[in-house]
Amino acid sequence: MLNSFSQSNIQVSFTKILLFVHLILILSITQLFSQPQNTRFDTHPMHWDRFIARAILDKNLIWCPIWNIAKIPDSGLPPHKSLLWPGSNGREYMYYGSFFTATLVEDMSPYPNSIMPEKRNTKQIPIISTSYSIDRPISKNNTHRQSWMPVPGFYNNGKYGWIWGINEDINGDGQLTPDEDVNSNDILDFNLDPPESIINSLAISTDKRTWPEYWPGGSYIGDDRLYFGRPPRTTIAGKRKGLWNGEYKAAPIADQEALFWMDDHENDYCNDWKDAKYWPMKNPDGTPNTTLWADGGIAGAGIEVENRSYVWFHPLAEDLLISIYRMRNYSDYTLNTVLAGMYADPDIGVNTFNQASFIVASYDPSGVGRRLEFDILYQWQKYPQQISGYQKIGTFAIAFLETPGIEYNGLDDDYDGLIDEAMDDGIDNDGDWMPFGDTGLDRIAPGDPEYKGPDLDGTEGNGQWDTEDDNLNGALDPGEDRNKNDKLDMEPVNDDRGEDGLGSDENGWPGPDKDGSECDGRMQLGEPNFDLTDIDEADQAGLKNIQVFETKQDSEVNDRWAFWEKYLSNTLGEIEITESDEDICLTFCARGIRLEQKEPKRFSIAIIMGADQEDAVRNKAVMQDIYDHNYRFLTPPLQPTLVANVSDHKVQLYWDSAAEFSKDPFFGEDFNGYRLYKSTDPKFLDIKTISDAFGNVLLFKPLAIYDNIDGLGFCHLRLSGTGAAGVPGIAF
């Protein structure tokens, strides 16, 4: 174990500790941000201000805070941190970002107590849901914010919160094993406490302490529990208790993911400040439900949003951050015009002398369905040489990956050769789903150059999925290695993974799906490349408006109806980029779409960083590859548990063998060795010295390399070092 500091080295009085804790609580709660009255302590089940939370994405070179009210990064909230690159010690590149929806609805003020007639002549009004400015608008009576609010239950907010943390006793045997001790306290915790560093943290895939004990009902494919509802009422744990609530499976697909849900039910801006009215829910008799906010009423347009953020540590993807917004209409009405978009304020180096350019999406003219260019906006500093600092000024870009689908107009809106394809029609529109491969255990099929005939054991072409894993525990046990090659052989699973999306060729496989859907040769919701997990199966609407303008002219952003008139109401759409030496910001939105009741639609962006514009373009090509594979990319083997023993001028390192048995869905058990790095920088930037062919620094220089040469086995290494590794007072 790591040597601990002696108690004699820590001299802090109990009084100072109490004072420090008291100050932290005051700063963290009452001064978190400007707020109306005492909403953080309002326990009404439909008042959700107290669940506003923050997290930091930091597993690649983009260091970025995010909030569960669609803010990226801090965007005006304390501690006022910007998006930084490269790493937490990098330069600031983006100060403000906020997702919004704009919905045209009919004024209900003439019908507050009666059913809306089928034939009516009422004006249309915009309902804009955003958290652009968290302290405005605030209700007239100063009781609540009229903005996005987080749906409770999607993170661990403690013993006295909405949902506590997960149970460490994964196998239910009442004993604590090393891999179950999430918080490394040598105690079997039946409900993990949230991280002590912050009071509220979003659920982050890399920190199980942030996960709720169980996820709210209806929040993943195959969830047979009731939808969580309003107020939320989930009391049954569900299939993903103790597992990550991934979009494509019950596990992460990226090296770090964040998840939250939010809705606009507290956005009664229109009803409060305007003469027009709109109520998204009906009473049992069909009349509008006009319940006020104070009594738990539901306002806004009736839209909820599921957000997921993805980052990868791989050198080819370390400059990318992807954010996905999945909208859903939970109201009692069809919403005929919904626009989704973002407002952002990137600042490259400083907030002046920035320049921007926009590339419009282009498509393969042959009509075979490939998008050659994404809609992408680049922003850079005109005079980088005049900005002091040791770090070079890079280029910032936002790529627009997905816009909501239109599956009802009889047109090929995204020029992919398919008309009105949809992600919820029960059809594999683009025909890319693959059943398990009935190749035999040698995984060599007719047509392969190495094929010499059917497998002698009869596993090829027998109509069932075959594996050496007789007890289906995911490991090669004694007596199972039929061909004596020291590997767990199985036929290719491909996309035939069952509703949980996890196959036996992946790390963390919990066993076959109980419903028998795994490797059954039939498409199933939750499996890759089919409906909700295949982003190609949406006839994407495309972008409508792109505006780049001076920040000092954005006062309309605070007046929602003025924002609609200036930036969103133009049905023809336009691209307008203001060239200015002043601070510039941008807004963009997709074409308006119809959103049926309970129907989901997607909108997603990618933030791309580069050493210069050419490097950003190359990183865009990596992002294109990630998009083409449904946001799946190369991930490293499992990270071993590392233990360091520190003594006088010497450090001994020990690690377990978890990485050596990692599984990759494409290459199987492909572990090939260890590389040891030593750095004084938290992002290891001081040893990132190996460049690519274009002169951009790409790779870290290792201290030692231990390769798996010619398939020979590994010993568990004990390393010791002297010299710089043991310099007193220097942290490594």
Summary of the structure (lengths in Angstrom):
residues: 732
radius of gyration: 27.1
end to end distance: 16.8
largest distance: 85.2
contacts: 2243
relative contact order: 0.12
helix: 13%
strand: 25%
